[in-house]
Amino acid sequence: MNQRFYALDLLRGLTIAFMILVNNAGNWEFIYTPLEHAPWHGCTPTDLVFPFFLFVVGCSMAFVFPKLEAAGQSAFLRKIIYRALIIFGIGLFLNWSPFVRWQDDHLAFRHWVNPNDPSSGVRILGVLQRIALCYLFASLIIYYFKMRGAFFIGVILLLGYWLICLLAGSGDHFSIDGYFGTYLDKTILGIPHMYKGEGVAFDPEGIASTMPAIAQVILGYLAGSYILQKGINYEMLSKLFVTGCVLVFLGYCWDMSFPINKKIWTSSFVVYTSGLAILLLCVLIYCTEFRKSQGKWSDAFVIFGKNPLFIFFLSGFLPRILGLLRWKDGVNEKGEPVYTSVFPWFYEHVCKGLSADLRLGSFVYALCVVLFFWLIAFWMDRKKIYVRV
């Protein structure tokens, strides 16, 4: 039991570390290609972070569900609903925080909907919100339909989402303009509360694309349950590895008719990335259990895996809070004052000048941010501080 948890903590820790790395470029215009998301169709290493985390959520559920189920239906429902609400609330808080922002030379309150720009407001959905929704619905499905039923429902979710995309979309059903989920998000969430990073109102963690993401958690649960039932042995590992290979192959095949795409979370993307997550988990189990190669290198990442939610929250919240503490740092070409804060100053004055290739400075900055939050996680682990919801 402990060994299985170790490999899972290691996968979780690796995912968190890579998430911090890709979310904290020193300069977003200068990034190494593997550290960027695919423009639309396709999958880069960066696109693996979120689906891997959802897979880990499902895999972890396999180890804790027996205890939750034993507590009875009422206790089970209270627990998962409470967890989902807390995680969703933290995500919404993170989107709105720090509630004020610099506007010219003064701090202005961030309104739910900007009174000066009705199309701008606080985003409702996001990464933590999707995790909360997927955890909630996957838990209910697994609890009431058990393992076999959850498998078939997962298949129905993936095939149903594909069918809805084909029937409800317009033009190119899998394009940003033809994707049906955007209309759904605009209708239910409203344009002010949607993501605008694509230049238009489009939410990559939207309502519709949460449906196949639930199946990703279910796949993680099935993998974790299989490990739990079979135990750590070569038969389990070989069959799980073959399953991962099959899923990757199926994902590639499905890509020909339903393109692998993270931003609309296509079913082929779920199958493909779940296969890769299984393969990586197999490698970690093999290294730590059969080769006994675990040590300081693995313990360093396991530290991240022990406080994943808190470190995720802190990596997004702390830079924003520190960003309110700004000071003058020279002038621009027009003679106007340029302001900076702690994290941008560190990039500009320490990392940026390391090489003429600005991608290197941007990458070194991201590594420093990872190290910074690792030190916090390390201190928390030494003090036996573990944040749970």
Secondary structure, DSSP 8 states (H G I E B T S, - for coil): -HHHHHHHHHHHHHHHHHHHHHH--S-TTS--GGGS--SSSB--GGGGHHHHHHHHHHHHHHHHHHHHHHT-HHHHHHHHHHHHHHHHHHHHHHHHTTSEEEETTEEEE--SB-TT-TT-B-----HHHHHHHHHHHHHHHHHHHHHHHHHHHHHHHHHHHHHHHHHH--SSTTSTTT-HHHHHHHHHT-GGGS--TTSSS--TT-STTHHHHHHHHHHHHHHHHHHHHH-SSHHHHHHHHHHHHHHHHHHHHHHTTS--BTTTT-HHHHHHHHHHHHHHHHHHHIIIIIS---SHHHHHHHHHHHSHHHHHHHHHHHHHHHHTS-EEEEE-TTS-EEEE-HHHHHIIIIIGGG-SSHHHHHHHHHHHHHHHHHHHHHHHHHTT-----
